[in-house]
Amino acid sequence: MKRKEKIIIDTDPGIDDAAAIIIALNHPELDVRLITTVMGNVNVDYTTNNALKLVEFCGKDVPIARGADSPLIREYEDASYAHGETGMDGYNFPEPKKNILNVHAVEALRNTIEIEKDPITLVAIGAYTNIALLIKLYPEVAKKVKRIVIMGGSLSIGNTTSSAEFNVYADPHAAEIMFKSGIPIVMVGLDVTTKALLSFDSVVSIKDSGRTGAMLHDIFKHYRSATMTNGLRMHDACAILYLVHPELFETKEMFIEICTEGPAMGATVGDIRNAYHDGKTNTTVCTDLDIDSFNNWFVDFIKNIDN
């Protein structure tokens, strides 16, 4: 039997985050050791409460820690325009009974990474503030991280400004610290996630597959990243797909830098031609994705959770 990969999810749920978390918590090849929350799609009180709701919905016993409520330097801007006021409107979750850890997410990250015998993978699907703070406050602990798989960035146009993807734009200074850390990074950005459209037929097909499919169907109706008819962008689920099926992606090694000011603030600038940095690279960038396989994988997995 294949050994499970131990992961920590740093997240700002968020509708597409919810889908990613649901899959990760139920996937037989993944062992979620901790979930840390950060401001992003909505404020950190909502994102933390949403993470609690998802863990309890799945009947899992995964610790959750509340993290940064604002970016390192810039002012906070949310994405409630895409995810609704609470981030997961549309389904009547009961109020969580589980309590969060009584330490900040950065301390929880430190403690979890330190006690793990083997290096652990960080899956960052929100702003990167908690991770940047970990790197700066506990660099010796950060060195034990196996890799960081992120949903974020773009080699072309953005989804928040003409050049910036939201998770990087939310805290570009944190992103800069992360990309300069020396920790191996896999960037699952808009170059692939905007193609990962969950088709109308796929959305409909999961509705009657069980309580998980029904829940996702209900919150998808409130998701404003594309439409139910034209297809819904499952950005964050792509990061989970990369963990379990990296063969479905085309990738390129390159050096990524972050623009932290001016009209291009939040842009991920890729040295596509390896013309600078003496040929050095710091990121595995996903450049293409097998879209049909994504849809089939997503639908089949959700349908089987409750069967």
N, C-alpha and C positions, 0 to 999 in steps of 0.2 A: 504493500500500500504506500502511495506517495506521501511523503512527510509534509505535514501542514506548514505553510509559511506564516510565521508570526508577524502580525502587523499592528500598528497603531493608526487610527483614523483621526485626522485633525480636520474639522469640518464646520460648516455654517448652514445646517439644514433649514430651508431650501428643499424644493421639490425634487430636482434631479439628484441632490445629495441623498434624499430619502430613499430613492431607488437604489443608489449605490450602497448605502448602509444596509438596506434590507438584503441585498444580494450577498454582501460580505459576511454578514452575521449568519447566513444560512449556507454558505458555500463550504463543501467538505474539504477543500484544499486550503482554506484560510482559517487562521486562529486569531480573532480580534482580541487583543490583550487590554486595550484601553481606547476610549473615545474622548478626545478633547475638543472643546468648542471655542469658537472665535466669532467676533462680529463679522458681518459680511452681507449675505443676502438680506438678513434682518439683524436687529440688535442681539447682543450675546445672551440676554435673558430669554428671548424667544428661541434662539438656536440651541441653547442648553435644554430648555423645556422640550423642544422638538426631538432632541437626541434621546432624552429620557423616554418620551412617548414611543419612539421607534424600538428601543431596546426592550421595553415592557411588552410592546405589541408582538415582538418576536419571541418573547418568553426566555430571553437570554440574561445571563448574569455578568454583564460587562461593565466595569467601572467607568464613570463619566466625570470629567473635571471641567469646570468653567474656566475659560481663558480670557484673552485680551478683549476689552470692550471698545478699544479705539486703536487706530493705526499708530505707528511709532512717532510720526511727525505730522503728516497731513491730516486734514479734517476728515471725519468719517462720512461716507456716502453709502447708503444701502441700495439694495436692488429689489425693494418691495414692489416696485412697478412690475416686476416679472413674477414674483413669488407670492404676492399678497401680503397683507399686514403682518400676519404671524409667521409666514414662510411655508406653512402647510395647511392652508385653508382647504375646506371641501370635505373633510372627514371628521366625524365626531369621536376623536380619541378621548378616552377617559383621562382624568388628571393623573399624572404619574404618582405612584406610591414610593418609588425608589428615590433615595437621596443621592446627591452628587458627593464626590469626595470633598473633604474639608480643606483641601489645598488647591492652590492655583494650578492651572493646566501645565504650566512650565515645570513646576515641582513634580507634578504627576508624571510628566514625560521623563524627567530626570530619574525619578524613583523606579519607574517601570523599565527603562533602558538599562539601569544599573543592575537590577536583580536578574535580568534575563541572561542565561548562560551563553546564548548565541546572539550575534548581531540581529537587530530587528529592522523591519522595513517600515518607514513612515509613509502613509498615504495622505497627502495633503490636498484636500478638495475644497478649500476655502482660502481666505487671505492667509499669508504665511507669517503672521505676527508672532504667534506662539513659538514657531520653529526658529525664527530669527532671535528671539529672546533666549531660547535654549542654547543656541550656538554662541551667543555673546556671554551669557552668564555661566554656562557650564561647557566650555569647549572640549574638555576631556571626556565628557559624557557623549557629546555630539559625535566624537570620533568613533564611537561604538556603533553608530547607526550604519546598517548595511547599505541602504540606499533610500532616496526619497522619490517616490512616484507621485507626480503632481498632475492635477488637472489645472491647466493654466497656460497663458502665453499664446503667442501666434507669430508665425513667420510672415504673415501678410496683414490683412486688415483686422481691426479689433471688433469687439461687440459692445464696448462701452464708449470709446472714442474711435476716431478713424484708425488709430494705431494700437490701442490698448485693450487687452482682454480683462474682464472684470476682476478676477482674483489677484492679478498682478497690480492692476490699477487701484484696488482697494488699499493696498499698502506697498507701494513700489520700493520703499526703502528696506522693508523686510525682505522682499523678493531679492533685492540686490545682495543683502547679507547672505541669504540662502545660496544663491548661485556662486558666490565667492568663497563658500565654506570649504570646498574641496570634497564634500560628500558627494558620491555619485548620484546624479539626478536623471530621472526619466521624465521628459516633458510631453504630456499628452494634452496638446493644445487645440486651438480652434481649427487648425489645419486638418484634424481628423474629427473632432467632436461636432463640428457643424454639419458634417456628413452623416453623423450617427443619428439619423432621424428615425424615431419609432413611428412606423406607418400607422395610418388610420385602422387598417385591418388588424395590425398587431395590438393596438390599444383596445379595440373591441374584443379581441380574442381572449384577453386576460381578465376581462370583467367578470365572467362567470366561472373562472377557474378555481375560486376559493376566496377566503377572506383577504389574503394578501393581494391578489389581483384586483379584487373589488375596491380595496383601500387605495391602491395606486391609481386605479381608474378614476376614482373620485377626486383625488388631489390633482391628477393630470388635467382635469377639466378647468382647474384654476391656474394652470401654468401658462404664462404668456410668452414663452420662448418658442415661437412658431404657433401652430394651431393643431387641434385634434385632426382636422381635415388634411392639412398639408404636411403633417408630421411633427413630432415633438423632439426637441434636441435633448438627448440624454448625455449631456456633457460628462458628468461625474462618473456615471456608470462605465465610461470608457477606461477610466483609470483602474477600475476593478477588473475589467476585461483584460487589460494588459497584464495584470498579475497572473491570471490563470491561462490566458491564451495569447502570449506575445507574438506567436507566429501569424496572427491575423493582421499585424501591423507592419508597414514598411517604416524603417527608421534610418536616421543619419546622425553620425557623431559630429558635433560642432560646438563652438564656443558661443555661449549666450551671455549677453550683457543687458542690463536693465537701465532704461532711461528714467531718471527720477525727477525731472523738472521740465518745464516748458510745455508746448502743445503736444509733444510726444510722450509725456509722462505716463509710465506704465507699459511702454512698448518693450517687447523682448526682441532685442536686436541680435540676429543670428549671423555668425560669420559663415555663410553658406558655402563660400568658395575656399574656406580655410586659408584666406589671404593674410590674416593677421595672427597674433598670438603665437608665432613660431610653430604653427601647426598643432598647437595644444587644443584640446577640447575639454569641456566641463559638463556636457549634457548629451544624453541620447534623446534625440528629438523624433517623435512620431510624425511621419509625413503623409501617410496614407493608411486606409483601413478598409477591410473587406466588409462592406456595408450589409450585404445579404446575410453574411455569417453573424454579424452583430445582432440584427433583428431576430434571427432564428435562435441565437443563444439567449438573448434577453427574454423572449417570449417563452421558450421552453423551460428556462430556469424558473421564472415566476410561476408558471403553471404547475410545476412539480413541487413547489414549496409546501403546499397544503395537501399533497397526495401521497 
